[in-house]
Amino acid sequence: MGLDIRYARSGGVSIAYQVVGDGPVDLVYVPDWVSNLVYGWESPRVRAFYERLAQSFRLILFDKRGTGLSDLGGHFPSLETRMDDVRAVLDAAGSSRAVLLGAQDGSGMATLYAATYPERTQALVLFHPVAYNPDGQSEEVRAELADLRERWGTQEFCDGLLREGAPTLYADPAEREWFANLLRVGASPSVAYALNRAFYETDLREILPAVRVPTLVFYRPGWFERFALEVAEQIPDARALRISGDEMFEVDLSPEVPDEIERFVAGEQLPVVPESVLATILFTDIVGSSARASELGDRAWRDLLARHHALVRRELTRYRGEEKDTAGDGFFATFDGPARAIRCAHAIVDGVRELGLEIRAGVHTGECEVHEGKVAGLAVVIGARVAAAAEDGEVLVSQTVKDLVAGAGIDFEERGEHELKGVPGSWRLYSVADVTAHGQAAPAS
């Protein structure tokens, strides 16, 4: 099998990938914490796992941004950006539709991709996924992260991880040496720290019901079991399957995994065109438009409105937003990622001030119904209500959005609980306080 390394371009960053085998179905493996496309093949265990998958599938392997052979891009990326790297790799590999196999930390990327691009996802397979860890902000976790940053790559630290997470491998000196070297060539201490911190800070619970593709969740008894079963319960019609062993790490330690994936994919009917999709909703509205129109007169107001519309559409294009409706002086647009929607809204707020205008904006992420190119549903209503609650010049977001952009360099100020007209329950909202310069727009494609 050829083991050539290629690079996909994603937002100006190079992502290393390989294609192995020529099976009739594409399968992309989204690795767990760290990987290295060259070093991984040096493990007989990992090599056997890859080769078995490549017997049944056209296997696509890649190193996540900042790990292995892939660029970091100057800063640690958000989950949304890393998900977009999956899309770039599949595009570069000529894959229009694939099975996604996500392991542990890679499960979040795979799940977000499947919910966002159901038409490109044949099936979703997850090993030990965690949607949300309630202890992620605890003092114990902070201490663990600090220790990781100080001791990453040392044999003592690596042995501790392996002893707890895969004791059968810890008992083999060759496996201990290989695992330690994998961590060293897989990520730098700063990237490993950021990767783990983002894992603890991310909350995917609101996203799981929007996954509308066949889903199989693998788990073993132990720490990850309850989290994996919770994920399976929240994804519609997902199937949970206990696999052999009791290790927390290394999906390849269960030899039946490739066979189970093959059976699962073969037994699923091809899905129809999806009727729902995960999307981020952005609503904008000019503050005091009626009074301003009266002040300027019809012709001057029309000219100003045209300049406003041109600016908004320029930013939508820049941040890959899709305009869905323009009603009077407001815009309704959708995005395939919340960070891009926030940055777009922030850019619009700043841009229209130069025109002497103020806008309010609201952002929400949720499952939307799709019909003839139009999107509807409760998520759209929530997005509109969030925008209505915003103050002059403010970008307001829902809790769901805030939880999804951990690590994206976006700061928030809490705005408390709100009752949203026509929406059940109360909703915690957040104002965008600052957007750091490192989150540049992705090239439009």
N, C-alpha and C positions, 0 to 999 in steps of 0.2 A: 504494500500500500504506500502511495506517495505521501510524504509528510511535509510538503512544501508549506512555507509560511507566507501568507499574503496579508495585506493591510487594507482595511476599509476606512474611508474618511468619514468622520462624524463630527460636524461642527468645527472643522479645522484640526481635529485630533485624529491620530492614527490608531486604529484598533486591530490588533493582530488576530488572525483567524486561520483555520485549516479546514479543508474538506476531505473527508476520508470515506471511501466506499462509493458505490453508485446505486444504492437501493432505490426503490420506486417512491419512497416517502422521505422527505427531509426531516431530520431531527436535530435541533440545536440544543446543545448542552450548556446551560447557564451555571457555571461552577459555583461552589460554595464560597468560602472566605477568600482564598487566594489560589492562583494557578500559574503555571508557566508552561506554554505549549511545547517547549523543547524538553524541559526537565521532567514533565509528567510522564513522557513515554519511557523514561529510564526505570520506572517502577514496573516490574513484571505484573503486579496486581492491577495497576491502572491500565497498562497496555492491553491486558487481556479483556478488561471491561470495555475499552474503546473498540477493540477489534470485534468483540461480540456484537456491540451495537451496530458497527459498520457492516456486519453480515446482513442485517435486516433493513437498515436505513442508510440514507446518504447523510452521514454524520458531520455536523458542523460544530467545530470547537472554537472557542475564542477566549482570550484573556480580557477580563473586565478592565475598564479604564483605570489606569494607575497601577495595575497589577501585571506581573509577568512581563511580556514583551510590548504591552500597550502603553501609549502616552498617558500622562496624567492630565496635561492641559493647563498646568499652573495652579490648580486648586482642586480640592476634592469635590466631585460632582454630586448633585442631588440624585435621588432615585429616578426622577423623571429623565434626567440627562442620560443616566446609565441604561434606562429602558430604551431610549432612543438609539443607543449604541447597538442594541440587539437588532433594531430595524435596519441600521446601516450595514451591519454584517450580513444579514439575510439578503439585502439588496445587492451587495457586492458579490455574494455567492450565487446570485441568480435564483433565489428562492422566493416564490410568491406566496407560499403557504407551507407551514411547518408544524411539527410536534415540538412543544417546548418542554424540556426536562430541566427543572430548577432544583438545585440542592441547597438546603439551609438558607444562607444569606441570599443566594441566587434566586430563591423562590419569590421574593418580593418583586424583583425585576420581571420574572416570568409571568407572575400573576397580573401585574400592572399592564404588561404588554398584551396579554390575552384579553383583558377587559377593554383595552383601548382599541385593539385591532382584531376583533373576532373573525373578520373575513380572511385574515392571514394566519389564523391559528387553527390547525386541525384538531389538536388535543393539547391539554395541559397536564403535565405529570410533575408532582412536587414531592420532595423528600424532606421531612422534618421542617415544614414551613411554620413561621411564627408571624401572626398578623399584628399582635401587640403583646408586649411584656409589661405587666403592671408594675414590675419591680425595676423597670429600665432607668428610672430617675433616682433610685435609692442610693444611699451613701455607700453601700456595699459595691454596687456597680461602678460608681465613680472611683472607688479605690481599685477595683479590678482594671479599669481603663488606665488609670495612672500607672499601675504596675506593668500593664502591657506596653505602654509607651516607653518605660524605662528598661524593660528586660526583653523586648521583642528580639527573637533570633538567637538568644542565648540557649545553650543546650538544656540548661536547667528549666527555663521557661517552657521550651518546647516539650520537654519530657513531662512537665506538669499537665499541659494540655492533653497530651496523648494518654497519659495514665488515667485521666478522668474521662476523656471522650472516646477512647478506643483501646481498652486495656489489652485486647488480644494483640494489637500491633505493638504496644509498649513492651510486651514480653519478648519481642524480636529485635535484637540490636540493630540489624540492617534496616528495619522499618523505622526505628527511632532516628537513625542517621538520615534516612531519606526524608522523613517528615520535617526534621529541623532544617534541612537544606531547602525544602520546598517553601517554608515560611520565609527563609532568607532571600531566595530568588523570586519569591512571589510578590512581596511588597516590602516597602521601607517601613520603619517604625511609625512615621507620621501618617502614612496611608493606612496602615493597619489600625492605628488608633481612630482615624476618621471613619473608616469602614465600620468598625465595631460601634462607635458612638452613633453613627447614623442608623445602624440596625436597631439600637435600643430606643432611639427617639422617634422612629417611624411607626405610624399607626395605620394599618390597612383594613381595619374592620369595616369601614363604610364602603370599601371597594369590592369586597368579596361577593356580595349579592349581585353585582354587575357582571360577574364572569358568566358568560353564556356559551361556553364551549365544553365538550366532554372533559371531565377532570378526574384524575386519579391521584390520591394522596397516600404515599408510603410512610409508614411509621414503625418504630421499634419501641418496646416498653422502656420507660425511663423518663428523663426530664422533658424531652420534646413531645412525648406522646399526647399530653393534654392539649398542647398548642396545635399539633397537627390535626387532632380530632375536631377541635373548635373550627379550624379552617375548613375542614371537610363538611361540617354541619352548616356553615354559612354560605358555601358556594352551591348554588342550585344543582341538585342531582349529582353532586360529587360522590365518588366512591372512595372509601378509606380501606386500605389493605395493610395488615400487619405483615412485615417481612422478617426473615430470619435474623438472629443475632440480637444483641442488646446494646451495641455501641451507639453513642450519640453522633459520631462522625462517620464519614466515608460510605456513601451509598453503594459503592462497588463491593463492600464486604458481604452483601447479600447476593449470591450468584444468580438467584432467580429473577432479579430486577429486569434485565433485558427481555427475558421471555414474557414476563408480566406486561411490560410496555407493549411488546409486539401483539400479544393477545388483546390487550385493551384497545389499541388502535384499530386492529383488524375487525373487532366486534362492534365498532361504532359506525352508525350510518353517517354519511356525509351530511353536515348541517345545511339547512337552507340559508338563504341570505339573512343575516342577523336582523332581528326586529328591534334590538336595543344595543346600545354601545355606551361605554364609559366616556364621558366628555367633561371638560371644564367649561363652564358657562361664564361669559363676561357680559355684563350690562353696563352701559354708560349713559349719562343724561346730563345735559347742560343745566347748570343752576341758574334760576331766574331768567329763563329764556323769554318768557312772555313780556316781562318788563323791559328786557333789553331790545326786543323786537319793536316794542312801542316807542322806545327812546330813539332808535336808529331810523325807523321807517322801513317800509317793505323792501325797497331795492337794496339798501345798505345791509339790511339783515340777511337777505338772500345771498349777497356776496360773502358776508362773514360766515354764513352757514356752509357755503360751498367750500371755503377755505378750511373750516373745521372738518368737514366730511373728508376732504382730501388728506388732511393730516392723520385722521383716524385710520383711513384705509391704508396709508403708507405704513403705519405702525403695525396694523394687522398683517400686512404682507411680510414685514420684517420679522415678526414673531410667529409666523405660520398660523395665524388665526384665520378662521373662515367666517366671513360675514353671513349672517342668517337673515337679518331683518334690519331695516332702518325706518324707524317710526318718528317722523318729525325731526327732533334734534337728538334722538337717542340711538344707540347701536346695540344690537344683540349679536354676539359672535361666539363661536366655539373653538376650543383648542384641544390638542391631544396631550397636554400637560399643564398642570397648574402653575408652575414657576414661570412658564412663558406668558401665561395669561396675566399674572401679576406684573411682570416686567413690562408687558405691553400697556397695561392700564396705567402704570406709573409713568411711562413715557408719554402717554396721551395727556395725563394730568399736567405734566411739565410743559408739553408742547402747546396746549391750548392757552396756557397763561400768557404766552407771547402774543396771542390774538386778543388778549383782554377778556378771556372767558375762564370760567371755572366749571369743572364737571364733578360729578360724583360717580363712583364706580363700585360694582359688586362682583365678587368672584365666588363660584361654588363648583364643586366637582361631584358628579353623581351619574346614575344610570338614566339615559335618555332614550325615549322611543324614537325610532327612525322610520319615516314613511315618505317615499318619493323625495328624498333629499332634505326633508324638513325634520327638525327635532322638537320633541315635546315631552311632557311628563312633569312629575313633581320637581325634579332637579331644576328644570327651567323656571318654574314658579319660585323656587327658593332663591335662585340667582337674582331674579327680578326684585324679590323682597329684600335681599341683602343690599342691593344697590339703593333701594328706596330708603334704607336705614342709614346710609352713609351721609356724612356731613360734607359741606362745601370743600372741594379739593381733596377728598379722602378716597382711598381705595380700601374697601371693607371686604373681609373674607370670612368664610365659615370655618368652623373647627376642622372639618374634613380637609379643607385646603391647607390650613396651617400644618396639620399632621403629615401631609404628603410632601412638603417641601423642606423637611429637615436636612440641613447641610447645604441648602441652596444659597446661603448668604443673604437671607431676607429676615429682617427683624420686625416684630409685631408688638403692638400695645393692646392689651385686653380691653374690650368694650362691653363686657358683661353679658348677661342673659337677655335675649330679646324674644318677644312674641312676634312671629311673622304671619301677617294676615293670610288666612287660608291654608296655613301649614300647621300640622299637629305639633304639640309640644313646644318647648322653649329651646332657643338656639344660642350658643355661645359664639360671639363674633369678635373679630380681631381687626385692628387697623394696621395697615402696612406703614411701619415707621421709617424703614430704611431699606434700600436695595443696593447691595455692594456692587462695585464695578465689575467683579469677575464674572457675573452672570450675563454674558453677551448673548445677543440674539443668535439663534441658529440660522444658517443660510436657508433661505426658502427653497423648497424642492417640489 
